Amino acid sequence: MTATETRLDADATEKRVLDLAESVYRHPALDNAFYDLWRSTELPAEKVEIVARNFYAQVSPTVNRLALVFLRMSPDDLVARSETIENINDEMGNGDPSKVHTVLLKNFFSALLSRIRGHEVDFDDIDPTVLPATQRLVDRGAALFADDNVRVGCGALLAQEWHAYAQLVYLYEGTRNYLHHFSLEEFHEHCEFFYIHIGAAEKEHKLHAVSSSAALCRDEEDLAALEHGFTSYLGLLADFWQELAEAVGAGRAAA
């Protein structure tokens, strides 16, 4: 039996996957100029619109990404499959179309842009053009999630889930710069998208991403494939945030 074929201890594997996941906090996918700007000041309407259309474009394929990973899992991978299905169900509003996460996000941006501009704005009517880095994230991200080696897709999913929780905390904190456009209760009503994600659901998705990934990694080769998906997807996210920062006037040299 070769080194790469040596069966890994389950607890040690989960610890290594968790260590990989936690490395997201030291990555420019989270430590970047965009988050610094978004949390520090209120942007004009035209720049908020750039943020809205690009952020929506990068998160809207989430369910498709999850499905791509699910379809590549073996029927015997019961832990990974069941946890992935639960994640999909959460994203789809647990069967309530009005609570689908992309619907809540559109509603938030529609309300925010309407208040800033002083007239009704429908998210579906804003310019759909996205930045090149956004399109690369969507296209190359899909290729990672659809990789024939499901561990590559799980690595990308691990990156997505561990980046997502901190990302949404940062984005919510930035939305508080716009609170004065709403009454207090009204503001919080429109922030439902953020509260769902920084509550129990996203915390659970982080843990499931670790346990699902660890369950699929049986040797060093599996872990290498997982790490490839993880680092590749984080790199795409870092490029996305860097280009978005430059588009709204907060560019700095990439780390």
C-alpha positions in Angstrom: 0.0 0.0 0.0 1.5 3.4 -1.0 1.6 6.5 1.2 -1.3 8.1 -0.7 -3.4 4.9 -0.3 -2.9 4.7 3.4 -6.3 5.1 5.1 -6.4 8.3 7.2 -7.7 8.4 10.8 -11.2 10.0 10.7 -10.6 12.4 13.6 -7.3 13.5 12.3 -8.8 14.1 8.9 -11.6 16.2 10.3 -9.0 18.3 12.2 -7.0 18.9 9.0 -10.1 19.9 7.1 -11.1 22.3 9.9 -7.6 23.8 9.9 -7.9 24.3 6.2 -11.3 25.9 6.6 -10.1 28.3 9.3 -7.3 29.5 7.0 -10.0 31.6 5.2 -9.6 34.3 7.9 -6.0 34.9 6.8 -6.9 35.2 3.1 -7.6 38.3 1.0 -11.0 36.9 0.2 -11.9 38.3 3.7 -9.1 40.8 4.4 -9.6 43.3 1.6 -10.2 46.9 0.7 -13.8 46.4 -0.3 -14.9 45.3 3.2 -12.9 48.2 4.8 -14.8 50.7 2.6 -18.2 49.1 2.9 -18.1 49.1 6.7 -16.7 52.6 7.0 -18.9 54.8 4.9 -22.1 55.3 2.9 -21.7 55.0 -0.8 -23.7 56.9 -3.5 -26.5 55.1 -5.3 -24.6 54.4 -8.4 -21.8 52.6 -6.5 -24.3 50.7 -4.3 -25.9 49.5 -7.6 -22.5 48.1 -8.7 -22.2 46.3 -5.4 -25.8 45.0 -5.7 -25.6 43.6 -9.2 -22.1 42.0 -8.7 -22.8 40.5 -5.2 -26.1 39.1 -6.4 -24.4 37.6 -9.5 -21.8 35.9 -7.4 -24.2 34.4 -4.8 -27.2 33.6 -7.0 -25.7 30.3 -8.3 -25.3 28.9 -4.8 -28.0 26.3 -5.1 -26.7 25.1 -8.5 -23.2 24.8 -7.0 -24.5 22.7 -4.2 -26.5 20.5 -6.7 -23.4 20.0 -8.8 -21.5 18.6 -5.8 -24.4 16.5 -4.7 -24.7 14.8 -8.1 -21.1 13.8 -8.0 -21.3 12.1 -4.5 -21.6 8.4 -4.3 -25.0 7.0 -3.1 -23.0 5.5 -0.2 -21.8 9.0 1.0 -24.8 9.3 3.2 -23.4 12.0 5.6 -22.2 14.2 2.8 -25.4 13.8 0.7 -27.8 14.4 3.5 -26.0 17.5 4.8 -25.8 18.9 1.2 -29.5 18.4 0.7 -30.2 20.2 4.0 -28.1 23.1 2.7 -30.0 23.2 -0.5 -33.3 23.1 1.3 -32.3 26.1 3.5 -31.2 28.1 0.4 -34.6 27.4 -1.1 -36.5 28.8 1.8 -37.5 25.4 3.2 -40.2 25.1 0.6 -41.5 28.7 0.8 -40.8 30.6 -2.4 -41.0 34.0 -0.7 -38.2 33.0 1.6 -35.7 31.7 -1.0 -32.5 33.4 -0.2 -32.0 35.0 -3.6 -35.5 36.5 -3.3 -34.7 38.0 0.1 -31.5 39.4 -1.3 -33.3 41.1 -4.3 -35.9 42.5 -1.9 -33.2 44.0 0.3 -31.3 45.7 -2.6 -34.6 46.9 -4.1 -35.5 48.6 -0.8 -32.1 50.0 -0.2 -31.7 51.5 -3.7 -35.3 52.8 -3.6 -34.5 54.7 -0.4 -31.2 56.1 -1.6 -32.5 57.2 -5.0 -35.8 58.6 -3.5 -38.0 56.6 -5.9 -39.1 53.0 -6.4 -36.3 50.7 -7.8 -36.9 47.1 -8.8 -33.7 45.1 -8.6 -34.6 43.3 -11.9 -34.5 46.6 -13.7 -31.0 47.7 -12.8 -28.1 47.2 -15.3 -27.2 43.5 -15.2 -23.7 44.0 -16.5 -21.1 42.5 -14.1 -17.4 43.0 -13.7 -15.0 40.5 -15.4 -13.8 39.1 -12.1 -17.5 38.4 -11.2 -18.0 36.5 -14.4 -14.8 34.5 -13.8 -16.0 33.6 -10.3 -19.3 32.3 -11.7 -17.8 30.4 -14.6 -14.6 29.0 -13.1 -16.4 28.4 -9.8 -19.0 26.3 -11.6 -16.2 24.2 -13.2 -14.7 23.6 -9.7 -18.0 22.5 -8.2 -18.6 20.3 -11.3 -15.2 18.6 -11.2 -15.3 14.9 -11.8 -13.4 14.5 -8.5 -16.1 15.3 -6.0 -13.5 16.3 -3.4 -12.5 19.3 -5.6 -16.1 20.4 -5.5 -16.3 19.8 -1.8 -13.2 21.9 -1.3 -14.8 24.8 -3.2 -17.9 24.3 -1.1 -15.8 24.4 2.1 -14.4 27.7 0.9 -17.8 29.1 0.0 -19.3 28.3 3.4 -16.5 29.4 5.6 -16.1 32.6 3.6 -19.8 33.2 3.5 -20.4 33.6 7.2 -17.8 36.3 7.8 -18.7 37.9 4.5 -22.3 38.4 5.5 -21.4 39.7 8.9 -19.1 42.3 7.2 -21.8 43.2 4.6 -24.5 43.5 7.3 -22.3 45.8 9.4 -21.9 48.0 6.3 -25.6 48.2 5.6 -26.0 49.9 9.0 -24.5 53.0 7.3 -27.8 53.3 5.4 -30.1 52.9 8.5 -31.0 56.6 8.4 -32.9 56.0 5.2 -35.4 53.8 7.1 -37.4 53.7 10.3 -35.6 51.4 12.8 -38.1 48.5 12.6 -38.4 48.8 8.8 -34.6 48.6 8.4 -34.4 45.3 10.3 -37.4 43.9 8.4 -35.5 44.5 5.1 -32.3 42.8 6.5 -33.9 39.4 6.7 -31.4 38.0 4.2 -28.5 38.8 6.5 -30.2 37.6 9.7 -30.9 34.2 8.2 -27.3 33.8 7.3 -25.6 35.1 10.4 -27.9 33.0 12.6 -28.1 29.3 13.0 -28.3 28.3 9.3 -25.0 29.5 8.1 -23.2 28.3 11.3 -24.6 24.9 10.6 -23.5 25.0 7.0 -20.0 25.7 8.1 -19.9 22.7 10.3 -21.6 20.5 7.6 -19.0 21.6 5.0 -16.2 20.3 7.3 -17.9 17.0 8.2 -19.0 16.3 4.6 -15.5 17.1 3.3 -13.8 14.9 5.9 -16.2 12.0 5.3 -15.0 12.0 1.6 -11.3 12.2 2.3 -9.8 8.8 2.8 -6.1 9.4 1.9 -3.6 12.1 1.2 -4.6 12.3 -2.5 -8.2 13.0 -1.5 -7.1 15.8 0.9 -4.9 17.3 -1.9 -7.9 17.4 -4.2 -10.0 19.1 -1.5 -7.3 21.7 -0.9 -7.1 22.4 -4.6 -10.8 23.2 -4.7 -10.6 25.2 -1.6 -7.7 27.4 -2.5 -8.8 27.8 -6.1 -12.3 29.1 -5.1 -10.9 31.4 -2.5 -8.6 32.9 -5.1 -11.5 33.6 -7.3 -13.3 35.3 -4.4 -10.3 37.4 -3.6 -10.1 38.6 -7.2 -13.8 39.4 -7.1 -13.6 41.6 -4.0 -10.4 43.3 -5.3 -12.0 44.2 -8.6 -15.2 45.3 -6.8 -13.2 47.5 -4.5 -11.5 49.2 -7.5 -14.9 49.7 -9.2 -16.2 51.6 -6.2 -13.0 53.5 -5.6 -11.3 51.5 -2.8 -8.7 49.6 -4.8 -5.4 48.6 -3.4 -2.7 46.2 -4.5 -3.8 42.6 -4.1 -2.2 40.9 -1.1 
